[in-house]
Amino acid sequence: MIAIISIFGISLLCGMTLFTWKIYTFFLKTSPILTHWLLVIALCVPVFFLLTILSSRAKNPHLPRWIYFVSDYLAGFGYYLFLSALALGTIGAILLYTKGVTPPYWIVSIFVIAPLVLTTVGFIQAKQIQITNYTITLPNFPNSWDGKRFVLVTDTHFGIILQKQYSDKIVNTILAQHPDFVLHGGDFYDGPSLDTTPISESWKKLTAVVPVFYAPGNHELYGDYAGFIKSIDAAGITVLEDKKVSYEGVEIGGMLFHEKTQVDKALHDISLVDFTPGVPHILINHQPVFISEAQHAGTDLMVSGHTHNGQFWPNTYIVRMIYGIYSYGLQKYENMFVITSKGVGTAGPPLRLFNNPEIVVVTIKTK
């Protein structure tokens, strides 16, 4: 299966690259020699990107960090260059069909420059953390919870690109919100092997002040899962792998990343199905799915991440087609609240165009 996915991925990248190369060389009217060399350079980019991905998944990645950064930047630039080629090709085809001419050189140049600008802006926005505030009323919760604040942080994706410096920034941002507790919605690590000690030390600064509860995401499964969980536990974070804990009269449960066929067992394992009516509880579920099942189990509040809200434009629209209204933000399903964060980290190219990373602050009212 992995081999099939890899072959499909390589074919897709090469196909996108060839399309982009063909569109630009046609409308820029490049010479045969330049066209040839642009093809060679263009094909080197996806090969370089795939090689760095394979290297990052090795047990001990040895390439300098800047190489991975350059590779990811080129991947982001290539993505927007492809979208720009689609737009240019459409406009050019219309002009050729209706007027028998191609777009002037200066217009074609804009379609080359725009992807570079968009990629650069996206890389800058990826580090500009925004604070999103919600207030929800949970009448089943103890009166002592009235006015209690918690932070939801998801998809930190610590790995080769996002390391201790960004971890410290996230921790300090959370501490500045003065929460009563913190929920981490999964994808704490990105997958590739790395020295997790600096990240554990970074988060000890937070857990020394407030309790942190965490449920795993899918990216922990792409690497040393046991090592990642050990690191998170060493940071003083409460790890919830299909189980629950009691916290000040409220039960907080966490699900592993499950497929649809596993959800009934997962909900049963964390004792949500048979909760005594009226007992308040929160569910951390990395992916915003199984919503009706969670509500049927009696969940008052479910928090999720995973979607990144598409991470960078225009992927937001694709994510909304998959997850609907639960792809991002505060929603309600019958009497259960659902909060999906767009996350604070990045997966793949570390860019977030028109979609800043976020930390969610939730204020609870009981009446």
N, C-alpha and C positions, 0 to 999 in steps of 0.2 A: 504493500500500500504506500509506504514512504517513497519507494522508487517511482511509483506511478505519479504521485503528487509532485515529486521533484522534476520528473520529465515534463509534466504539464506546466509547472512553474517556469522552467527554462524556455519551453516553447512559447509560452505567453509573453515573457519578457522580450524574447528575440523578435516575436511578431510585432509587438508594440514598437520596438526599436526600429525595425525595418520600415514600418509604416511612417514613423516620424521622420526618418532619414529621407524617404522617398518624397514626402510632402515638401519638406524644406528645400531639398536640392532642386526640386522641380520649380517651385515658385521663386527661389533665389537665382535660378538659372546658372548654377555653378558649372565650371568647366569639367570635362571628363576626368581629368587628373584629380581635381579637388573633390569631385563627387566620390571617386574611388577611396581617397584617404578619409573622407568623412564617414564612409561606411565602415572602414577599419576601426576608426576611433569610436564610432557609435556602438559597434558590437563589443568593444572592449569594456564598455561601461557595465552592461548586465553581467558579463563574465566576472569582472572585478567585484561586483556586488555579491554575486553568488559565492565566490571564493571566500569573501570576508564572512559571509553567513556561516559557511561550513567551518571556517576557522573559529568563529565565536562559539560554535557548538562543541568544539573539541574539549576534552577534559581540562586542559590547561592552555587557554589561548595565549599565544606568544607575540602576536603582532602588536606594535605600538598603538595606543588608544587613538592617536590622531588619524591613523589609517581607517579605523572603523568610522570615525566621524566624517572623513572625506567621502567614504563609500556611501554613508547614509545621506549626506548632503546631495551627492550625485543622484542617488535614488529618488530623493524628493524633487530635485530639479528635472530629472527625466520624466517623472510622473506628470508634472505640470507642462513640460515640453510636449508630451504626448497629447494632453488635453488641448493645448494650444494648437497642435497640428490638426486635431479634429476640427476645431473651429476654423482654422485657416483653410483647410481642405474644403469645408462646407461653403465658406464664402467664395473661395476661388472657383469651385465648381459652378456656383450660381452665376458668377461673373462670366465665366467661359461659355456657359450655356445661353445666357441672355444677351451678352454684349460681345462675346468672342474675344475678351481680353482677360489678362491676369491682374491681380492686385498690384499696385505700384510698389516699388522696392521699400519705400518708407513704411508702408503698412505691414509688409512682411517682417520688417525689422522690429516693429512693435510686438509682433507675435513671438519673436525670439527673446526680446528683453523682458517681457511680462513674466514668463516663468521664472527667470532669475530673480526678479523683484519679489514675486510671491513666495518663493522658497526662502529667501533671506528673511522676509517678514515673519514667515511661519517659524523659523528657527529662533527668532527673537521672542516671539509670543510664547514659545514653549516654556520659557522660564518666568513668565509674568503671571504669578499665581493670583487668582481672584478669590474673594471670599463671598460665598453665596449663603444667604440667611433664610431660614424657614421657621415658621412657628406653627405647631400642630397641637391640636387638643386631643388628649387621650384620657377620657373620663374613667377608664378602668384602672388607671395607674394610681398608686398611693398619693395622698395629698402632699406628702413630702417631696414628690417629684414636680410640684407646681413651680415653674420658673427654672427648673433644672436645664442645663445646656450641655449638649454633647457635640463633638466634632465627628463627621464622617469623612474619612479619607480613603481613597481607593486607588488602585493601579499605579503604585509608586514605581514599579518596574526598575528597581535597582539592578544594575548590571554593568556592562562594559561602558556604556555611555553615561548613565546617571549613577553617580557614585556618592561618596560621603559628603562632598560639598553641597550637593543638592539635597541630600538627606538632612543635613543640618538646617538648611533653609526651610524645609518642610516642618521639621520639629519645632523650630523657633516660631514659625508662623502659627502652628497649632497652639503652642504655649501662649502666644499673644492673645488668643481668643478666650483664655481662662475657662476651658470647659471642665465639667464635672467628670466626664469620662470620654473615651475615644473609641470609635468603631472603625476597624480597617476592613474594607470590603474585598480584599483579595488581590492577587497579582502583586504581592509585596516585592518579589524578585522577578526578573525578566526571563530567566531560564538558563543562560550560559553560566558555566562555572566561574566563580570568582571568590576572592577572599572576603568572606562575609563579616569578619570581625569588626571592621570599621563601621559598618552599618548597625550592627548590634550595639556597639558603644554609643553611636549617635542616638539611638532610640532609648537607651537607658536614661538619658536626660529627661525624656518625656515620661517614661513609666515610673520614674522616681517621684513624679508630681501627681499624676492621675493614672487610673487603671486604663489599659488598652485591651480591647477584645478584637480578635482577628479570625476570619475564616478564609481558607485558601482559595485561590483562583486557578485558572487553567495554566498560566505561565510557570507556576512552580513545578508543574508536572513535566516541563520540557527540559529540566536539568536534574540536579541532585536534590530531589524532593526532601529526603530525610535530612540532608545537610541544611537545606533552607529552613525547615521547620525547627531544627535544633538551634539555628541562629536566631530565629524569631523568638523562640522560647527563652534563649539566653539574654535577650533584650528585656525580659520581664513582661512580655506580652502574653496574654492568655490565649492559647490556641484552641479553637473550637472546630474539631474535625467530626462532623455529624454528632455533636453533643451540645449540652447546654450547661450554664452555670447560673446561680442565683446571685443577683446583685441588688441590694437594698429593696427587696420586695418585688423585684421584676426578674423574670428569667430571660437570659440572652442566649439564643441558640445560633450555632453556625453550621452551615452545610458545606461539605466538600463540593468540588465541581462535578456535577452529575449530568448524565444524559437522561433523556425523558423516561427511559425504561427503569431508571434507578430511583426516581423521585419518591415513590411511595415508601420504599425501604428507608431512604434518607430521612424523610419526615418522621417516620416511626422511630428511627434510631435516636433522634434528638427529643423524643417524647412529646412532640407537638400534637400528635393525633389525639392523645388521651388526656390532655390537660384538663384540670378541673375548671369548669366554667367560671369566668370572672378573674382567673389568674392572668395578670398582664405579662406579655412577652414580646421580645424583639427577635427577628430572624435576620441574620446576615447571610445573604445568598448572592454570590459573586455575579451571577448572570440574572438579569431581570426576567426570569421565566418561572414557570410553576406557580404563577400568581394565584390562580384559583385554588390550587391545592393548598398553598400556604394559608389562604384565607379560610378555607374549609377546616384547616387544623386549628384555627383560632388565633392566628397571628394578628397582633394589633399594629405592628409596624415592621415592614420589610425594607432593608437597605441593600443596595446593589451598586455595581460598577460595570466593568467589562466593555461597555459600548464605546467609551471615550467620546460619546456624542459624535462619532465619526472621525474624531481627532483633527483632521484638516479638511477644509472645504475642497470639493463639494461632497465629501463622503458622508456628511451629516444626513443628506437626503436618502442615501442608501441604507444607513442604519435605521432611520425612521421607518423605512419599508419593512425591515426585518422585525423590529421590536415595537413598532407602533408608538402609542403615547408613552410607553414605559421606557423608551430609549433614553430619556433624559428628564430630570426635574422631579417635582413633587406631584404625585397623582394619588387618586384614591380608587380602590376596588372594593365596592360595597362598604363595609365598615373598617377596612384595613388601609392604612397609608402605605404608599410605596415611594421611596426616594431612590432615584438612580443618579449617581454622580458621574460626571464626565471624566473624573480621575485627575490626578496631579502629575502623572508621568506620561511617558510615551512608549509606544511599541513600534518597532521599525524605525523609519526616519524620525528623528527627534524634532518634529515640527508640529505646530498647532495653529494653522492659519484660521483666523476669525473664530477661534475656539479655545480660549485661554484655559490652562489647567486650573482646577478649582479645589478648594477645601470648603466643605459644607458645614455650616453651624446651625444646629437645630435647637430651638427653644421649645420646651414641652409645657403645655398648660393642661391642667386636669379639670378645669371647669370654666 
